[in-house]
Amino acid sequence: MNKHDHAGMISQPYKLYVERTDAKKKMARFYAMSIEPNLFGEACLTRRWGRIGTNGQMKTHQFEKEQAAVDLFLELLRQKRRRGYRAIGCVSSQ
């Protein structure tokens, strides 16, 4: 058994919050994801999205193996980046 298959243990934290805004289109959206163990030790990917300032919608996906949750997390991240979502509060080093 490797560290990714151990029940109830997530090998590292997976959290993401991104926004997409466009004043001309009156667009202000957010998208958030995280992977955490559920009560049964399975990896649970939780997604939230909607208009900034609202609770938005939520969907959860449960996986027996952490790697499957991570694969979906990364695919959704790629999709959001292609659509123009960007991390907020990033500080660039100069």
N, C-alpha and C positions, 0 to 999 in steps of 0.2 A: 504494500500500500504506500503510495507517495503522499506528500503533504497536501496535494490538491484533492485527494479522495477522502480525507478524514472528515467524518461527520461533525458539523457544528463549527468547523474552523475555516475561515476565509484567509487565504495566504497573505493578502494585503488589502488595504481599503480601496474600494473603487467608488469614487464619487465624481459627479460632473454637473456643472451648472453653466449653461450657455444662453445667450440672448441673441435675438435678431430684431433690429429696429430699422425703420425707414420712415422718416417724418413725412416724406412726400406721399407715401401710401398709407399713412396713419397706422403703420405696423409696429407693434411692440410685443414680441412673443418671447417666452422662455421655454427651456427644455432642461429637465433635471433627471439624473439617473444615479442609482446606487446599487451595489451588490452587498447583501448582508445575509447571514444565516437565518432561516426561519426556525420555528419551535421544534421542527423535526430534524434539524441539522442540514437541510438542503439549502443550496445557494438560491437566493431569491433576488431577482433583478426587478427593481421598482422604478417605474418611469412616471414622471409628472410633466405636463405641458399645458400651455394656455397663454392667455394674455397676461402681460406683466401687471401685477397688482391684484390678480385674482387667484383663487385656489386652483383653478384649472381642472384638468382631468387626471386620472391616475390609472395605471395598469400594472399588474405584477405578473411576473413569469417565474415559475419554480422549476429548478433543475436538480437532478440527482448529483451531477458533477459540476464543480466550480468552472471548469474549462468551458463548458457549454454556455454558461452565463456570461463569461468573459468574451467569448466569441460574438455573442449577440450585442453586448455592450460596445465592442469595438466597431461592429458593422453599423450600429445606430449612430455612433460618433462620426464615422466617415460620411454617412448620409447627411447629418446635420451640418457638418463643415462644408459639404458641397452646396448646401442650400443657403449658406451665408451666416450660420450661427457662429458666434465667437464668444470666448471666455470673457468675463467681466472682471475688472480689477487686476488685470495682469500688469506687472511692473517690469519694464524692460531695463536691463542693465546697460549702463553707458560707460 
